[in-house]
Amino acid sequence: MKLKVCGMRSEENIKGLISQINPDWMGLIFYAKSPRFVSKDFADSIKDLDISKVGVFVNTNLEEIKKAISRFDLHTIQLHGEESVDFTRSVKQETGLEIFKVFSVKENVDWKELESYLPYVDYFLFDTFTKEYGGSGKTFDWQILKSYPFEKPFLLSGGLSLENIQDIQKLQSEIPQLIGVDINSKFEVEPGFKDIDKIGEFWEKVRD
C-alpha cells in the first residue's frame, strides 16, 4: 500500500512528515479557492525538501502547471477537475511527469469515460464528489469500485480516517488495483497543517 498525504504547505510540518512517515507522495494544492492553497510565496521553503511532491491542479492551463513544476520541483501532476483526455495527453507529453487523474464519485462511475485516459495517466484517483473539488472529509460508496474493469492502479481518497481502516483493508483485499490511499482533512490540526502523530497511527494500522 502506498501513501499520499495531501494539502500541506508548512515547511516544518512537511519536514516532520518526512522524518516520521516518509510517505510516497505529498500533495501541494494549487487551486486558489482551496483553504489549503499553496501560493508561489511558499516555493523557496518547499522546493528543496526531499519528498516526492504532487502538484494538485483544478481546470488550469498548461503554462501554470509548468510554472509550478519549476517553482516547486514537482514530481507528479494531479489533475483534479474536469480535464479532457486531450489536455491530459498534453500534460503528459509536455512535462513527462507522473500523472494522477482524479474522478469525483457521486452515485456511480462511467468506466467507459475513463478508458480514453488510460494511455496518459499513471494512476487514477477516486475521491468523493464536492463542489469544492475535495477536502470534504466525506466518503463515497466504495462498493462502486468493485466493478473497476482496468489493470491501471488507483488510489482511494475522500474521508479516509482511523475509523475506516478495516474497510480500506477489506477493499484492498478484494481489488488488487487499489494500491494506495490519499489522506487529507481527517488528519488536520487546521487547513494545510497536519497532525503527524495521527498520520503515523493511521499508516501503521493500515499496513498491519
C-alpha positions as a Python dict, from the first residue, in 0.01 Angstrom:
ca = {
    (1, 'M'): (0, 0, 0),
    (2, 'K'): (127, 346, -93),
    (3, 'L'): (53, 666, 98),
    (4, 'K'): (-17, 1016, -32),
    (5, 'V'): (-66, 1296, 219),
    (6, 'C'): (-234, 1591, 53),
    (7, 'G'): (-293, 1956, 138),
    (8, 'M'): (34, 2063, 306),
    (9, 'R'): (237, 2386, 284),
    (10, 'S'): (423, 2448, 612),
    (11, 'E'): (796, 2376, 583),
    (12, 'E'): (827, 2247, 940),
    (13, 'N'): (510, 2039, 911),
    (14, 'I'): (639, 1879, 591),
    (15, 'K'): (979, 1814, 749),
    (16, 'G'): (802, 1636, 1033),
    (17, 'L'): (610, 1426, 782),
    (18, 'I'): (934, 1332, 605),
    (19, 'S'): (1120, 1237, 922),
    (20, 'Q'): (838, 1041, 1086),
    (21, 'I'): (639, 896, 797),
    (22, 'N'): (825, 948, 467),
    (23, 'P'): (516, 885, 250),
    (24, 'D'): (529, 802, -118),
    (25, 'W'): (380, 1139, -214),
    (26, 'M'): (297, 1475, -56),
    (27, 'G'): (37, 1694, -225),
    (28, 'L'): (53, 2071, -279),
    (29, 'I'): (-279, 2226, -379),
    (30, 'F'): (-258, 2496, -646),
    (31, 'Y'): (-631, 2571, -653),
    (32, 'A'): (-689, 2926, -531),
    (33, 'K'): (-1034, 2854, -384),
    (34, 'S'): (-900, 2582, -155),
    (35, 'P'): (-829, 2667, 212),
    (36, 'R'): (-507, 2468, 158),
    (37, 'F'): (-394, 2677, -141),
    (38, 'V'): (-18, 2700, -188),
    (39, 'S'): (86, 3034, -337),
    (40, 'K'): (420, 3094, -507),
    (41, 'D'): (538, 3259, -182),
    (42, 'F'): (585, 2910, -35),
    (43, 'A'): (818, 2795, -313),
    (44, 'D'): (1152, 2883, -153),
    (45, 'S'): (1071, 2693, 167),
    (46, 'I'): (928, 2385, -7),
    (47, 'K'): (1118, 2337, -332),
    (48, 'D'): (1425, 2160, -194),
    (49, 'L'): (1252, 1937, 60),
    (50, 'D'): (1335, 1571, -2),
    (51, 'I'): (991, 1429, -76),
    (52, 'S'): (800, 1338, -392),
    (53, 'K'): (582, 1644, -445),
    (54, 'V'): (246, 1624, -622),
    (55, 'G'): (101, 1940, -771),
    (56, 'V'): (-279, 1937, -747),
    (57, 'F'): (-449, 2141, -1020),
    (58, 'V'): (-815, 2209, -1099),
    (59, 'N'): (-907, 2308, -1456),
    (60, 'T'): (-598, 2523, -1506),
    (61, 'N'): (-377, 2570, -1814),
    (62, 'L'): (-55, 2402, -1913),
    (63, 'E'): (157, 2715, -1864),
    (64, 'E'): (51, 2746, -1500),
    (65, 'I'): (133, 2380, -1446),
    (66, 'K'): (479, 2428, -1599),
    (67, 'K'): (546, 2730, -1379),
    (68, 'A'): (455, 2533, -1067),
    (69, 'I'): (674, 2241, -1175),
    (70, 'S'): (972, 2475, -1200),
    (71, 'R'): (899, 2673, -882),
    (72, 'F'): (835, 2375, -656),
    (73, 'D'): (1032, 2092, -825),
    (74, 'L'): (719, 1883, -871),
    (75, 'H'): (749, 1511, -944),
    (76, 'T'): (384, 1435, -1015),
    (77, 'I'): (83, 1621, -1158),
    (78, 'Q'): (-266, 1559, -1020),
    (79, 'L'): (-550, 1674, -1245),
    (80, 'H'): (-843, 1716, -1008),
    (81, 'G'): (-1104, 1889, -1225),
    (82, 'E'): (-1287, 1814, -1548),
    (83, 'E'): (-970, 1799, -1757),
    (84, 'S'): (-1023, 1644, -2101),
    (85, 'V'): (-837, 1350, -2247),
    (86, 'D'): (-662, 1586, -2491),
    (87, 'F'): (-547, 1812, -2211),
    (88, 'T'): (-427, 1517, -2003),
    (89, 'R'): (-232, 1388, -2303),
    (90, 'S'): (-73, 1731, -2349),
    (91, 'V'): (32, 1748, -1983),
    (92, 'K'): (189, 1403, -2005),
    (93, 'Q'): (369, 1475, -2332),
    (94, 'E'): (484, 1825, -2240),
    (95, 'T'): (607, 1751, -1887),
    (96, 'G'): (696, 1381, -1893),
    (97, 'L'): (591, 1359, -1529),
    (98, 'E'): (382, 1103, -1346),
    (99, 'I'): (9, 1181, -1381),
    (100, 'F'): (-280, 1123, -1141),
    (101, 'K'): (-625, 1179, -1292),
    (102, 'V'): (-898, 1226, -1036),
    (103, 'F'): (-1258, 1127, -1082),
    (104, 'S'): (-1505, 1255, -825),
    (105, 'V'): (-1768, 995, -745),
    (106, 'K'): (-2138, 1064, -690),
    (107, 'E'): (-2367, 761, -725),
    (108, 'N'): (-2165, 572, -987),
    (109, 'V'): (-1872, 585, -1231),
    (110, 'D'): (-1888, 563, -1609),
    (111, 'W'): (-1592, 333, -1671),
    (112, 'K'): (-1612, 394, -2044),
    (113, 'E'): (-1533, 761, -1981),
    (114, 'L'): (-1209, 662, -1808),
    (115, 'E'): (-1094, 429, -2083),
    (116, 'S'): (-964, 708, -2309),
    (117, 'Y'): (-738, 837, -2032),
    (118, 'L'): (-556, 507, -1983),
    (119, 'P'): (-256, 578, -2212),
    (120, 'Y'): (-178, 911, -2044),
    (121, 'V'): (-216, 853, -1671),
    (122, 'D'): (-9, 653, -1425),
    (123, 'Y'): (-280, 630, -1161),
    (124, 'F'): (-648, 708, -1130),
    (125, 'L'): (-764, 856, -802),
    (126, 'F'): (-1122, 825, -682),
    (127, 'D'): (-1248, 1095, -448),
    (128, 'T'): (-1586, 1198, -308),
    (129, 'F'): (-1768, 1449, -526),
    (130, 'T'): (-1784, 1802, -383),
    (131, 'K'): (-1830, 2138, -548),
    (132, 'E'): (-1503, 2240, -379),
    (133, 'Y'): (-1303, 1962, -553),
    (134, 'G'): (-1207, 1755, -249),
    (135, 'G'): (-1125, 1808, 116),
    (136, 'S'): (-1481, 1732, 227),
    (137, 'G'): (-1393, 1463, 481),
    (138, 'K'): (-1676, 1252, 338),
    (139, 'T'): (-1659, 904, 187),
    (140, 'F'): (-1845, 774, -117),
    (141, 'D'): (-1990, 426, -169),
    (142, 'W'): (-1674, 219, -215),
    (143, 'Q'): (-1877, -76, -343),
    (144, 'I'): (-1884, 107, -677),
    (145, 'L'): (-1514, 32, -719),
    (146, 'K'): (-1569, -345, -716),
    (147, 'S'): (-1666, -322, -1082),
    (148, 'Y'): (-1342, -143, -1175),
    (149, 'P'): (-1250, -301, -1510),
    (150, 'F'): (-891, -189, -1578),
    (151, 'E'): (-543, -304, -1482),
    (152, 'K'): (-438, 56, -1423),
    (153, 'P'): (-365, 106, -1050),
    (154, 'F'): (-562, 360, -850),
    (155, 'L'): (-568, 541, -515),
    (156, 'L'): (-863, 583, -282),
    (157, 'S'): (-946, 924, -136),
    (158, 'G'): (-1230, 1102, 39),
    (159, 'G'): (-1293, 1086, 415),
    (160, 'L'): (-1024, 829, 496),
    (161, 'S'): (-964, 818, 871),
    (162, 'L'): (-873, 599, 1168),
    (163, 'E'): (-1238, 494, 1181),
    (164, 'N'): (-1248, 318, 842),
    (165, 'I'): (-913, 137, 836),
    (166, 'Q'): (-1068, -211, 836),
    (167, 'D'): (-1292, -115, 543),
    (168, 'I'): (-988, 13, 350),
    (169, 'Q'): (-801, -312, 414),
    (170, 'K'): (-1101, -521, 312),
    (171, 'L'): (-1141, -324, -11),
    (172, 'Q'): (-776, -368, -99),
    (173, 'S'): (-801, -743, -43),
    (174, 'E'): (-1090, -751, -293),
    (175, 'I'): (-947, -509, -553),
    (176, 'P'): (-574, -559, -623),
    (177, 'Q'): (-563, -247, -842),
    (178, 'L'): (-616, -41, -526),
    (179, 'I'): (-251, 32, -449),
    (180, 'G'): (-268, 339, -228),
    (181, 'V'): (-459, 586, -13),
    (182, 'D'): (-475, 964, -24),
    (183, 'I'): (-543, 1133, 311),
    (184, 'N'): (-616, 1495, 391),
    (185, 'S'): (-879, 1669, 602),
    (186, 'K'): (-935, 1400, 869),
    (187, 'F'): (-571, 1442, 976),
    (188, 'E'): (-557, 1819, 1011),
    (189, 'V'): (-499, 2048, 1305),
    (190, 'E'): (-620, 2324, 1071),
    (191, 'P'): (-645, 2351, 690),
    (192, 'G'): (-299, 2291, 547),
    (193, 'F'): (-141, 2172, 874),
    (194, 'K'): (-133, 1800, 953),
    (195, 'D'): (-125, 1600, 1277),
    (196, 'I'): (182, 1388, 1204),
    (197, 'D'): (131, 1153, 1501),
    (198, 'K'): (-224, 1079, 1387),
    (199, 'I'): (-99, 1006, 1035),
    (200, 'G'): (161, 773, 1182),
    (201, 'E'): (-104, 584, 1379),
    (202, 'F'): (-321, 551, 1068),
    (203, 'W'): (-35, 434, 850),
    (204, 'E'): (87, 175, 1098),
    (205, 'K'): (-259, 25, 1130),
    (206, 'V'): (-336, 27, 758),
    (207, 'R'): (-20, -174, 688),
    (208, 'D'): (-85, -434, 963),
}
